[in-house]
Amino acid sequence: MFLMPESSTLLDTDFRPAWWLRGAHMQTLWGRLTRSRRVVPLRREILPTPDGDELILDHLDGPPSGTHFILVHGLEGSSFSVYMQGLLSRVAAHGHTATVMNFRYCARDPENVLRPIPNLRPRLYHSGETTDLDLVVGTMRERLPDAELVGVGISLGGNVLLKYLGEQGSASTITAAATISSPFDLAAGARFLETRIGRLYTETFLRSLRKKALDVAGRFEEAAALIDVERTKRSRTIWEFDDAATAPLHGFDGAGDYYARSSSKEYVGRVEVPTLCISAEDDPLVPGFTIPPAQAAASEHVRFVATKMGGHVGFVSSLGSLRCRYWAEELAVDWVVRRD
């Protein structure tokens, strides 16, 4: 199913899942279990922030091509997430360069890509945090004044990117963008994860999220005064965690206020650069029923592709035998480059 005008033309949008990966959960988990986290060489940079913290950037270098990608990962991801490595590989295949923005407390130790590097200030990251992205975009614009800056955001990173583009409007220095499996409605997504097998995915995220929030509360008195430590320890849903930790730590009046002010569905109507949003209706983390309202709210510059199958940041098709192709990653990069 393609949620876009029939006259719209795209690249290869005919997604066919690999015959042995028909289910949403297999599509979601396959790449995480089988793909390498070290596909492309990256150059690390520590970028100081105005509040005295550090953003850890990982750059894909190469000869100047005129196009530079800014990539934004998903919840508890990093530049070493398999989907980010896949995107970087595709960008390199086109001959372009890229910068991955690791959210605070998400960058991984290059010697152990499963170990996150703590940040230096009493804060973390969240689905509506765009000031760090603005810093990265501004930094790259100063360094590459003649390059075209384009963006790709995955899952939570897609929400951040869409919100940022809506905030920037016609002033955006990112000139084209794509998202994969973006949660357009954060409240609906949080409630969706409280049902059925979503609870299993939730606990995977919460194990690291609780640990980070409690670590920040233990290191900084300011954070300890804001985070409800006991509720954070007891949290068993994303909503409970966000209400106890994310929202108060970042100045929101509870999870509901955080979701209302941060959901990209409230910003897609103000996006003024060509943008492609790729989603799967069977996504086990992001409810498919949130796609049509986001499309209805979006500006004419935003296109939506919704496939029947694909899972969450999966979209695994076959190249024959057991060789895999990651369709959404290819489409996102190819479309941003060509925009046809």
Salt bridges, closest charged atoms under 4 A:
ASP12 OD2 - ARG325 NH2 3.31
ASP14 OD2 - ARG16 NH1 2.33
GLU45 OE1 - HIS59 NE2 2.60
GLU45 OE2 - ARG143 NH2 2.37
ASP51 OD2 - ARG104 NH1 2.96
ASP51 OD2 - ARG123 NH1 3.66
ASP53 OD2 - ARG104 NH1 2.97
ASP58 OD2 - ARG44 NH2 2.85
ASP61 OD2 - ARG43 NE 2.70
GLU76 OE2 - LYS212 NZ 2.99
ASP109 OD2 - ARG115 NH1 3.01
GLU129 OE1 - ARG123 NH2 3.29
ASP132 OD2 - ARG104 NE 2.81
GLU148 OE2 - ARG339 NH2 2.65
GLU167 OE2 - LYS163 NZ 2.50
ASP185 OD2 - LYS265 NZ 2.98
GLU194 OE2 - ARG191 NH1 2.93
GLU203 OE2 - ARG210 NH2 2.64
ASP215 OD2 - ARG219 NE 2.93
GLU230 OE2 - LYS233 NZ 3.61
ASP243 OD2 - ARG231 NH2 2.74
ASP257 OD2 - ARG261 NH1 2.94
GLU281 OE1 - LYS308 NZ 3.39
ASP283 OD2 - HIS312 ND1 2.84
GLU300 OE2 - HIS301 NE2 3.91
GLU329 OE2 - ARG35 NH1 2.79
GLU330 OE1 - ARG325 NE 2.58
ASP334 OD2 - ARG90 NH2 2.67
ASP334 OD1 - HIS94 NE2 2.62
ASP340 OD2 - ARG338 NH2 2.95
